[in-house]
Amino acid sequence: MADSSTAGPVRVLVAKPGLDGHDRGAKIVARTLRDAGFEVIYTGIRQRIEDIVSIALQEDVALVGLSILSGAHVALTTRTVEALRAADAGDIAVVVGGTIPQGDVPKLLSAGAAAVFPTGTSLDTLVDEVRKLTAGSQVDG
């Protein structure tokens, strides 16, 4: 959590958990969020949940965005949320985007995702939602 003496953009982490090697969408999201004024840390592909959580803590991010195309979105999101809570970082919002069937959206929200962005979500919608979720992290900026 940022303190009042720290100014600057809200920090977000974009991560590709699991074995999925397709990162074009994640890079587009990272660039879009950067262009919208966020400081974005991008982990690259094939990240372990433990590494994503470690980076999120080290970088003091307000939000972790998971990009998942592999079909393992429910398990990977659940594990990420649980690992953040176990690290006493349950205040870091987790959002997930990618190839996600509409029927899985309630499962992801129940697993602790703050928002879900299935393929086809507009980038404007994504930016607006991330702004809402991180509004409390912004410091007079």
N, C-alpha and C positions, 0 to 999 in steps of 0.2 A: 504494500500500500504506500502510495507516494505521500510525503509529508509536505506541509505548506511552503517549505523553503525550496522545494524542487519545482522548477518550471520546465515545461517542455511537453512534447506530444505524448499521448497515451501510447503505451507499448503493448503490442500484441504479437503473439507467436503463431505462425502458420506452420503446421506440421503434417507430415505424411507417415502415419503409423503403419506398421505391418509390412507386408511384402509387395504392396502395390508400387510399381515403378513408374506410373504415369503421372507427371507433375505439371503438365501444361496449365490445367485449371488452377492449381495451387499458386503457380507463378502469376497468373492473371489476377487472382484475388489479392496476392501480396502487393502487386504493383498498384492495383486499384485502391487498396487501403493506404498505401504510401502516398498516392496522389491526393487522397482525401485528408491527409495530415497526420496519419498515424505513423508511429515508428514501428516498423515491421521486422521481426526476426524470422527468417525462413530456415527451417532445419534441413531441407533436402529430403530425399526419398528414403524409404526403408528404415524408419526410426523405431527404436524400442520405446515402449511406454515410459519406462524408467528414465530414459534419456530425455524424452519430451518434458517430463515433470522436472527433472534436474535443471534443464535449460530455462524452463518457465520461472523457476525459483531464482536462479542466478541472474536472470535478466529483469526480474521484478515486473513481470507482465500483468496486465489487467484481464487479459483474455487469451485463451488458447483456441485456435481454430484448427480443427482436424479436417483434412481432405482425404476422403476414403472412397475408392472406386472398386474395392476388392470384394464387396459383399459382406465383410466382417464388421460393418459399422456399429452394430449394437454391442458386440463384445468389446471392440476397441474403445468405444466411447465410455462404456461402463467401467472398463479397467482404468481409463484415464481419469475419470471423475473420482473413482475410489482411491487412486494413487495420490491425487492432489489432496483429497481429504486426509489421507493417512499422513501426508507431509505437512499437515496443519495449514494448507493453502486452499481450503474449500471455498474461499472468497474469489478465487480466480474463475471467471466464467468460462465454460467450455461450449463451443458451438461446433457443429459438424455439417459438412457439405459434401456433395458428390453424388454418386449413383445410389440414390436412396428411394426405395419404393414408398409411396404415400402411406401405405399401411404400417410402415416402420417408424413413421414420425412420432406417434404417441409412445412407442417403446423407447425411443431415444430421449424424449422429454422425461419419461418416467425414470430413465437411467441417470438423469441429472444434466442433460444438455440444456443449455439456456435458450438455444434456438437451433433450428434445422434448416438447411438451405439445399434442397434437392436440385439436381441438374435442371437448368432452365430458370432458376431464380435470377432476377435482374441484379446487376451489380449495384444499382442505386438502392434497391431494397436491402441488399447485404450491408452496404455502408451505413444506411439509416439504422438498421438493427444493431450493428456493432457500436455505433455512436450511443444508442440508447443504453445498451448493456454496460458501456464503459463510462457513462456520464459521471458517475460518482468518483471515478478515478482521475478525472480531469482536474488540473490545478490552474485555476485562473488563466486558462489558455484558450 
